[in-house]
Amino acid sequence: MTAISLGMPDVPTKLADRRKSRQIQVGSVPVGGDAPVSVQSMTTTRTSDIGATLQQIAELTASGCQIVRVACPTQDDADALPIIARKSQIPVIADIHFQPKYVFAAIDAGCAAVRVNPGNIKQFDDKVKEIAKAASAAGVPIRIGVNAGSLDKRLLEKYGKATPEALVESALWEASLFEEHDFRDIKISVKHNDPVVMVNAYRLLAQKCDYPLHLGVTEAGPAFQGTIKSAVAFGALLAEGIGDTIRVSLSAPPAEEVKVGIQILESLNLRQRRLEIVSCPSCGRAQVDVYKLADQVSAGLEGMEVPLRVAVMGCVVNGPGEAREADLGVASGNGKGQIFVKGEVIKTVPEAKIVETLIEEAMKIAEEMEAAGAVSGEPQVSVS
């Protein structure tokens, strides 16, 4: 009789091949093609306040942000761009609405890219030739950023509202104007506050062009609601290989947007996972306070950069199995916890010592992994 293997099955490391898009260069960060999906955010300061803006950019950079966008609604903001672009450690994109003259100011200031909104820049179409010439000479890409809330009135009259078709038509119309002047250093976004409309818009856009796509749910809402909306929408699209750079829009500090964006990519294996806490939701079987344990372990290991999976489990049903599959774990019960390292029980400790022991063992594993060169911001999977 042939023996049947009960070993762990192979798990797919990615959900889909990436959509094939052309690649552009936003400062030091490649976007599109085979480049990893990048994470963006936007400052909330007045750009004219150079010190405050650079401070926030530094905070975003420390949180893992790779590209930052700054608003440029006034001449004072435009005047601040040269210093901000020069001193920022990550590429700066100027966000331009209403006034085409600020597009030229941003290019002259050395910004890594410029975002334009075709729905609200007066006489923008008449300026495309000049913008294309200036951007091409400076090697500055243009993001065509279409928003449901500022869609061209002509398209609103045609479609009745901001449908996926209306958003895509607006974006491709503007792209065609640049193409007439042989400018294709473009990325596109078609944002909507409804994740379903947004997903359908990007699916349609992905079929109709090969430009890199900037994903976003606009006006997503407060932190919890916006996180859910963004995770659902980005997850659906990225799981189909659609999306080259992302910005999570939250009514929260910008660094929170970056944390959510990074976590979305890590969850989809589009970025190497760092610290991951696997913890049970608790139930009547739990014999320890799992919530408290998980929070304390998370707090104790905050900032850890190595790809470490830690399982914090509260009962003997799933606990041993989950703890055994993690790099480090605990299966708790009867006032004590079995500590697992790489699948093996190394010790049993009193409940009061679980957190302390897990943190100690995590630090040991982290040191070993760092010595072996396991810390990397690159994705651990193919993105072809």
C-alpha positions as CSV (number, residue, x, y, z in Angstrom):
1,M,0.0,0.0,0.0
2,T,1.4,3.4,-1.0
3,A,2.0,5.8,1.9
4,I,0.3,9.1,1.6
5,S,2.3,12.2,2.6
6,L,0.6,14.3,5.2
7,G,3.2,17.1,4.9
8,M,2.3,20.7,4.5
9,P,1.1,21.5,0.9
10,D,2.9,24.0,-1.3
11,V,1.2,27.4,-1.1
12,P,1.2,29.7,-4.1
13,T,3.4,32.7,-3.4
14,K,1.4,35.1,-5.6
15,L,-2.2,35.5,-6.8
16,A,-1.6,36.6,-10.4
17,D,1.0,37.8,-12.8
18,R,1.4,41.5,-12.9
19,R,-0.2,43.4,-15.8
20,K,2.4,44.3,-18.3
21,S,2.8,48.1,-18.2
22,R,5.4,50.5,-19.4
23,Q,7.8,51.7,-16.8
24,I,8.4,55.3,-15.8
25,Q,10.9,56.8,-13.4
26,V,9.7,59.0,-10.5
27,G,13.0,60.3,-9.2
28,S,14.8,57.3,-7.8
29,V,11.7,55.1,-7.8
30,P,10.7,53.1,-10.9
31,V,7.0,52.7,-11.3
32,G,5.4,50.1,-13.6
33,G,7.0,47.3,-15.6
34,D,8.6,44.8,-13.3
35,A,9.3,47.3,-10.5
36,P,7.8,46.5,-7.1
37,V,4.5,48.2,-6.2
38,S,5.5,51.4,-4.4
39,V,3.7,53.2,-1.5
40,Q,2.9,56.9,-1.6
41,S,1.3,59.4,0.7
42,M,0.6,63.2,0.7
43,T,1.6,65.8,3.1
44,T,-1.1,67.7,5.1
45,T,1.0,70.8,5.8
46,R,0.9,74.1,3.9
47,T,3.6,73.5,1.3
48,S,4.7,77.1,1.8
49,D,5.7,76.2,5.3
50,I,8.9,74.6,4.3
51,G,10.0,73.5,7.7
52,A,6.8,71.8,8.6
53,T,6.5,70.1,5.2
54,L,10.0,68.8,5.3
55,Q,9.4,67.5,8.9
56,Q,6.4,65.6,7.7
57,I,8.2,64.2,4.7
58,A,10.9,63.0,7.1
59,E,8.3,61.3,9.2
60,L,6.7,59.7,6.1
61,T,10.1,58.5,4.9
62,A,10.8,56.9,8.3
63,S,7.5,55.1,8.1
64,G,8.4,53.5,4.8
65,C,6.8,56.0,2.3
66,Q,8.6,55.9,-1.1
67,I,7.1,58.8,-2.9
68,V,5.4,61.9,-1.4
69,R,3.0,64.4,-3.0
70,V,2.7,68.0,-1.9
71,A,-0.1,70.4,-2.7
72,C,0.6,73.5,-4.8
73,P,-2.5,75.7,-4.8
74,T,-0.7,79.1,-4.5
75,Q,2.3,81.0,-5.7
76,D,3.9,80.8,-2.2
77,D,3.6,77.0,-2.4
78,A,5.2,77.0,-5.8
79,D,8.0,79.2,-4.5
80,A,8.7,76.6,-1.8
81,L,9.0,73.6,-4.2
82,P,12.7,74.0,-5.1
83,I,13.9,73.7,-1.5
84,I,11.5,70.9,-0.7
85,A,12.4,68.9,-3.8
86,R,16.1,69.3,-3.0
87,K,16.0,68.4,0.7
88,S,13.5,65.6,0.6
89,Q,15.0,62.1,0.9
90,I,12.2,60.6,-1.3
91,P,10.9,61.8,-4.7
92,V,8.4,64.7,-4.5
93,I,5.4,65.0,-6.7
94,A,3.7,68.4,-7.1
95,D,-0.1,68.2,-7.0
96,I,-1.5,70.8,-9.4
97,H,-5.1,71.9,-9.7
98,F,-6.7,74.9,-11.5
99,Q,-3.6,76.8,-12.5
100,P,-1.4,75.4,-15.4
101,K,1.4,77.8,-14.5
102,Y,2.2,75.8,-11.4
103,V,2.9,72.8,-13.6
104,F,5.9,74.7,-15.2
105,A,6.9,75.9,-11.8
106,A,7.1,72.4,-10.4
107,I,9.1,71.1,-13.3
108,D,11.5,74.0,-13.0
109,A,11.7,73.4,-9.2
110,G,13.1,69.9,-9.8
111,C,10.1,67.9,-8.7
112,A,10.2,64.2,-9.5
113,A,6.8,64.3,-11.2
114,V,3.7,66.4,-11.5
115,R,0.1,65.4,-10.9
116,V,-2.5,67.2,-13.0
117,N,-6.3,66.9,-12.8
118,P,-7.8,67.3,-16.3
119,G,-11.3,67.9,-14.7
120,N,-10.4,71.2,-13.1
121,I,-7.5,72.9,-14.9
122,K,-9.0,75.7,-17.0
123,Q,-7.7,75.7,-20.5
124,F,-5.4,72.8,-19.6
125,D,-5.8,71.2,-23.0
126,D,-4.4,74.3,-24.7
127,K,-1.3,74.0,-22.6
128,V,-0.5,70.3,-23.2
129,K,2.0,71.0,-25.9
130,E,4.0,73.3,-23.7
131,I,3.8,71.0,-20.7
132,A,4.8,68.0,-22.7
133,K,7.8,69.9,-24.1
134,A,8.9,71.1,-20.6
135,A,8.4,67.7,-18.9
136,S,10.2,65.8,-21.7
137,A,13.2,68.1,-21.5
138,A,13.4,67.8,-17.8
139,G,12.7,64.0,-17.7
140,V,9.6,64.6,-15.5
141,P,6.7,62.2,-15.7
142,I,3.1,63.4,-15.6
143,R,0.4,61.7,-13.6
144,I,-3.1,62.2,-15.0
145,G,-5.2,62.1,-11.9
146,V,-8.9,61.8,-12.6
147,N,-11.2,62.1,-9.6
148,A,-15.0,61.4,-9.4
149,G,-15.5,64.6,-7.5
150,S,-13.9,66.9,-10.1
151,L,-14.9,65.2,-13.4
152,D,-15.0,67.3,-16.5
153,K,-18.6,68.7,-16.9
154,R,-18.7,67.5,-20.5
155,L,-18.4,63.9,-19.3
156,L,-20.8,64.4,-16.5
157,E,-23.4,65.5,-19.0
158,K,-22.6,62.6,-21.3
159,Y,-22.7,59.8,-18.6
160,G,-25.0,61.4,-16.0
161,K,-22.5,60.7,-13.2
162,A,-18.9,59.6,-12.5
163,T,-19.2,56.1,-13.9
164,P,-16.2,53.9,-14.6
165,E,-16.6,54.6,-18.3
166,A,-16.6,58.4,-17.6
167,L,-13.5,58.2,-15.5
168,V,-11.6,56.1,-18.0
169,E,-12.7,58.3,-20.9
170,S,-11.4,61.4,-19.1
171,A,-8.0,59.8,-18.4
172,L,-7.5,58.4,-21.9
173,W,-8.5,61.7,-23.6
174,E,-5.9,63.6,-21.7
175,A,-3.3,60.9,-22.4
176,S,-4.1,61.1,-26.1
177,L,-3.4,64.8,-26.0
178,F,0.1,64.2,-24.6
179,E,0.6,61.3,-27.1
180,E,0.0,63.8,-30.0
181,H,3.2,65.5,-28.8
182,D,5.0,62.2,-28.5
183,F,5.0,62.3,-24.7
184,R,4.2,59.0,-23.0
185,D,6.0,59.4,-19.7
186,I,2.6,59.0,-18.0
187,K,0.9,57.2,-15.1
188,I,-2.8,57.3,-14.6
189,S,-5.3,57.2,-11.7
190,V,-9.1,57.0,-11.8
191,K,-10.2,57.5,-8.3
192,H,-13.7,57.2,-6.8
193,N,-15.0,57.0,-3.2
194,D,-16.9,53.8,-3.9
195,P,-14.6,50.8,-4.1
196,V,-16.9,49.0,-6.5
197,V,-16.9,51.8,-9.0
198,M,-13.2,52.3,-8.5
199,V,-12.3,48.7,-9.1
200,N,-14.4,48.6,-12.3
201,A,-12.8,51.8,-13.5
202,Y,-9.3,50.4,-13.1
203,R,-10.2,47.1,-14.7
204,L,-11.5,48.9,-17.7
205,L,-8.5,51.2,-17.8
206,A,-6.1,48.3,-17.6
207,Q,-7.6,46.8,-20.7
208,K,-7.4,50.0,-22.7
209,C,-3.8,51.1,-22.1
210,D,-0.4,50.0,-20.9
211,Y,0.4,53.0,-18.8
212,P,1.4,52.3,-15.1
213,L,-1.6,52.8,-12.8
214,H,-1.7,54.6,-9.5
215,L,-4.4,53.0,-7.3
216,G,-6.5,55.0,-4.9
217,V,-9.9,55.2,-3.3
218,T,-10.5,58.9,-2.9
219,E,-12.1,60.4,0.2
220,A,-12.0,56.9,1.7
221,G,-13.0,58.3,5.1
222,P,-11.8,57.9,8.7
223,A,-9.0,55.4,9.6
224,F,-11.1,52.3,10.1
225,Q,-13.5,52.8,7.2
226,G,-10.8,54.1,4.9
227,T,-8.6,51.1,5.7
228,I,-11.4,48.7,4.9
229,K,-12.3,50.4,1.7
230,S,-8.7,50.6,0.5
231,A,-7.8,47.0,1.5
232,V,-10.9,45.7,-0.3
233,A,-10.3,47.7,-3.5
234,F,-6.6,47.3,-3.7
235,G,-6.8,43.7,-2.8
236,A,-9.2,43.0,-5.6
237,L,-7.1,44.8,-8.2
238,L,-3.6,43.7,-7.0
239,A,-4.8,40.1,-6.8
240,E,-5.5,40.5,-10.6
241,G,-2.1,42.0,-11.2
242,I,-3.4,45.5,-11.7
243,G,-1.6,48.4,-10.0
244,D,1.9,49.8,-9.9
245,T,1.8,52.3,-7.1
246,I,-0.7,52.9,-4.3
247,R,-1.9,55.7,-2.0
248,V,-4.2,54.9,0.9
249,S,-6.4,58.0,1.5
250,L,-7.4,58.3,5.2
251,S,-8.7,61.1,7.4
252,A,-5.7,60.3,9.6
253,P,-2.0,61.3,9.9
254,P,-0.2,60.5,6.6
255,A,2.1,58.0,8.3
256,E,-1.0,55.9,9.0
257,E,-1.7,55.8,5.3
258,V,1.8,54.4,4.7
259,K,1.4,51.7,7.4
260,V,-1.8,50.5,5.9
261,G,-0.4,50.5,2.3
262,I,2.6,48.5,3.3
263,Q,0.5,46.0,5.2
264,I,-1.7,45.5,2.2
265,L,1.3,44.8,0.0
266,E,2.8,42.4,2.6
267,S,-0.5,40.6,3.0
268,L,-0.6,39.9,-0.8
269,N,3.1,38.8,-0.8
270,L,3.9,41.8,-3.0
271,R,6.4,43.0,-0.4
272,Q,8.6,41.0,1.9
273,R,6.7,40.6,5.2
274,R,8.2,42.0,8.3
275,L,6.9,41.3,11.7
276,E,3.6,39.4,11.5
277,I,1.6,38.6,14.6
278,V,-0.6,35.5,14.2
279,S,-3.1,35.5,17.1
280,C,-6.4,33.8,17.7
281,P,-9.6,35.9,18.1
282,S,-10.2,34.3,21.5
283,C,-13.2,32.1,22.4
284,G,-14.6,30.2,25.3
285,R,-11.7,27.7,25.0
286,A,-9.1,30.3,25.8
287,Q,-7.4,30.0,29.2
288,V,-5.4,33.2,28.9
289,D,-6.1,36.8,27.9
290,V,-5.1,36.5,24.3
291,Y,-6.0,40.2,23.5
292,K,-3.6,41.4,26.2
293,L,-0.8,38.9,25.2
294,A,-1.0,39.9,21.5
295,D,-1.0,43.6,22.3
296,Q,2.0,43.3,24.6
297,V,4.0,41.2,22.2
298,S,3.2,43.6,19.3
299,A,4.2,46.6,21.4
300,G,7.4,44.9,22.6
301,L,8.5,44.1,19.0
302,E,7.3,47.3,17.3
303,G,9.7,48.5,14.7
304,M,11.2,45.0,14.0
305,E,12.3,44.9,10.3
306,V,13.0,41.2,9.9
307,P,10.4,38.9,8.3
308,L,9.3,37.2,11.5
309,R,6.0,35.4,12.1
310,V,5.0,35.2,15.8
311,A,2.0,33.1,16.9
312,V,0.2,34.1,20.1
313,M,-2.4,31.4,20.7
314,G,-4.7,30.9,23.6
315,C,-5.8,27.2,23.7
316,V,-4.8,23.7,22.9
317,V,-7.0,23.2,19.8
318,N,-5.2,25.3,17.2
319,G,-2.5,26.7,19.4
320,P,0.2,24.1,19.0
321,G,-0.3,23.8,15.3
322,E,-0.1,27.5,14.6
323,A,2.8,28.0,17.0
324,R,4.7,25.2,15.3
325,E,4.2,26.7,11.8
326,A,5.4,30.2,12.9
327,D,9.1,31.2,13.4
328,L,8.2,31.8,17.1
329,G,5.1,31.0,19.0
330,V,3.3,30.2,22.2
331,A,0.5,27.8,22.9
332,S,-1.1,28.9,26.2
333,G,-3.2,27.1,28.8
334,N,-3.5,26.2,32.5
335,G,-1.5,29.3,33.5
336,K,1.6,28.5,31.4
337,G,2.8,28.6,27.8
338,Q,4.8,26.3,25.6
339,I,7.3,28.3,23.6
340,F,8.0,27.1,20.1
341,V,11.0,28.2,18.0
342,K,11.1,27.0,14.4
343,G,8.6,24.2,15.1
344,E,10.2,22.9,18.3
345,V,9.2,23.3,21.9
346,I,12.2,24.9,23.6
347,K,10.6,25.6,27.1
348,T,7.5,26.0,29.1
349,V,7.1,29.1,31.1
350,P,4.5,30.6,33.6
351,E,1.9,32.8,32.0
352,A,3.5,35.9,33.6
353,K,6.7,35.1,31.7
354,I,5.2,34.5,28.2
355,V,5.6,38.0,26.8
356,E,9.1,38.5,28.2
357,T,10.2,35.2,26.8
358,L,8.7,35.7,23.4
359,I,10.4,39.1,23.1
360,E,13.8,37.6,24.2
361,E,13.5,34.8,21.7
362,A,12.4,37.1,18.9
363,M,15.4,39.3,19.4
364,K,17.7,36.3,19.2
365,I,16.0,35.1,16.0
366,A,16.2,38.7,14.6
367,E,19.9,38.9,15.3
368,E,20.4,35.6,13.5
369,M,18.4,36.6,10.5
370,E,20.1,40.0,10.2
371,A,23.5,38.3,10.4
372,A,22.3,36.0,7.5
373,G,21.1,39.0,5.5
374,A,17.4,38.3,5.8
375,V,16.4,42.0,6.1
376,S,15.2,43.4,2.8
377,G,12.6,45.8,1.6
378,E,12.4,43.9,-1.7
379,P,9.4,41.6,-2.5
380,Q,10.0,37.9,-1.8
381,V,8.0,36.8,-4.8
382,S,8.2,37.2,-8.6
383,V,6.4,40.3,-9.9
384,S,6.7,39.4,-13.6
